[in-house]
Amino acid sequence: MILDDVFPPDPRVENEAITLINGGYEVFLFCLNNGSQKTNELINGIKIRRYKFSKLTYKLSALSYDLPFYKMIMRPKINHFIKKNNRNIQWNFKKGTRKNKETKQ
């Protein structure tokens, strides 16, 4: 799962992750770290990997559909997460939508 915010709290992401875990899936969550959280953590069976970001990066996320800067900053982090966890399916939580995307291996 990919969340472009800090975790916790985000009940919709946690509820979806727990539903997947209860269905027998292994859940890895990419999320952002404001500097006060652990880089790796296990919460309710969710394997969390946090990536550092600056306040400027977070503010750029509001313009992610208009300007390419945010995507340029986040793409290497997301690629690292996918390769490190050897995942081939992504669930992307962005502005209340959920997308299922297969990645090339």
N, C-alpha and C positions, 0 to 999 in steps of 0.2 A: 504494500500500500504506500502511496505517496501523499504526504500532507505538507503543504507549503505554509506551515505554522508550527508553533510549539505544541508539544503533547506531553502530558495532559495539560489542560482539559479540552476535550472535544468529544462530547458524548456520542455524536453520530459516527465518528470514526471508531471509537471504542466499541460501540454496539455492533457495528458491522464486523469488526475484527473478532469479537467474541462469538458471533454467529458463525463465522468461517471456522474458527477453532473448534466449536462444538460440532461442526460438520466434518471434522477430521482433517482440516487444512492446517498447514504450518504458516503462520502469519509473521511477516517482516514488515516493519513500518519505518519509512524514511520520513523524518521530520526535522524541523529546525531547532537549533540550540541558541538561546539568548546568552549563554555563557554561565548560567547558574545551574545547569542540569548535567547529569552524567551523559557521556557520549554513547555508552551502550547500557541498556537496561531491559529487564524483563518485567512486564506489568500484566497481570492477568493472562499470562501465556503469550502475550504480544512481544515479539523480539524487536526492540526499538533501537534504531541507529540514528543518532542526532548529528546534524552537520551545522557548524558555526555559520552565522550570518551577521551582518552589520545592520544597524537601523536603516541605513540608506538602502541596502539590498531589500529589506522588508518593505520599505516605502515604494520601491520600484515595482514590487509585485502588483500593486494597484494598476500599473500601466503595462502589465505584461502582454496584453493583447495589442497594444499600440506601439511599444518600443521593444527592440530586440535585446536590450541590455540584461534584463532579468533572466531571459532564457539562456543567454551566453554565460551568466554567472552560475545558474543552477544546473545546466546540462552536465558539466563534468562531475558534479556531486552526485547527481542521479545515476549517471553511468557507472561511477565507482560503486554505489550502493547495489546496483543490479549485478555487476560482475562479482563483487565480494560475496554476495548471497546466492549467486548462481540461480537467479530467478528468471522466469520467462513470461510471467504474467504480471501486469501492473494494474492496481486499482488506484485511480487518481481522484482525490477529493479536492475540488477547486470550485469555489463560489456555489456550493450546494449541488454540484453535479457529480456523478460517478461515471467514470469511463473505464472500460476494460480494453486493454491494448496488449497484443502479443509483441514481444521484442525479438529481434533477430539474434541468433546465437552464433 
